[in-house]
Amino acid sequence: MNQTPCVWLISVYPVGTNAAVKIIFGWTTINCRVIAVVVYMTPLNHKALNQARQLIKSDLGDLSDLPEELRNTLANTYYEYCYLGLELEGEFAFPSVISMESDPVAGMNKFVSESAHLEAAVKALPEVIRGLRGITRQGNENYERWTSLILDIFKYRIPDADKKTRSQLDADRAHYASQVQEIPNLWRMFSDV
């Protein structure tokens, strides 16, 4: 996986105080007395992006009728699925999710969990979205509930979301939101979908 250094400037703080640095998916607090932090970001894999675009087009069709948050979750799910597939190509393929963990066993467990989730998601989402599209959207509380449940399962990855009450899901969503690792506005890269 190619990594591109990205430098973000921050204010100078005296030693012993905390500087807040926004790193893609949330806030991280660090002790520092530097004026720059180097963050390695992985650029989008255009081959995975194109594969995801084609797969979404064939599985789900045009996404413009869906709420923006759901479009972005679908785009991210399909992109991650295609990216993982590309990482597994070749005789000595080694998924990056394994090497990103400090412990190889934890990395392998994360890989197994991620790949199982993505495989199940890509298999189930066409029927799920077809069902959602069968519900009248305007002013329909069922549409909003189903959309929220789809996001709870595929974006927030709340365990047993389909068996929980709305208040339980609201509490769980707040807890799991910090673990969401979606690329913001990725759906906009799917201009023809």
Number of C-alpha atoms within 10 A of each C-alpha: 9 10 10 12 12 13 12 13 12 15 13 12 14 12 11 10 12 14 19 14 17 12 12 13 14 11 11 12 11 12 13 18 16 14 12 15 14 11 14 13 13 12 10 13 14 11 13 20 21 15 17 23 23 17 16 23 15 12 16 17 16 15 21 12 9 15 12 14 16 19 21 23 22 26 26 23 23 25 28 19 22 22 20 19 13 16 16 14 11 8 6 8 10 12 19 14 18 18 14 12 15 9 11 13 11 15 18 16 15 16 19 13 11 16 16 12 17 19 13 12 18 18 12 11 19 16 13 16 20 13 12 18 13 10 14 11 15 8 8 10 12 13 18 16 12 17 18 17 19 22 19 22 16 22 24 23 18 19 12 10 20 14 9 14 9 14 9 11 21 13 10 18 19 11 12 15 15 12 14 13 13 17 15 13 15 17 22 13 13 20 10 12 18
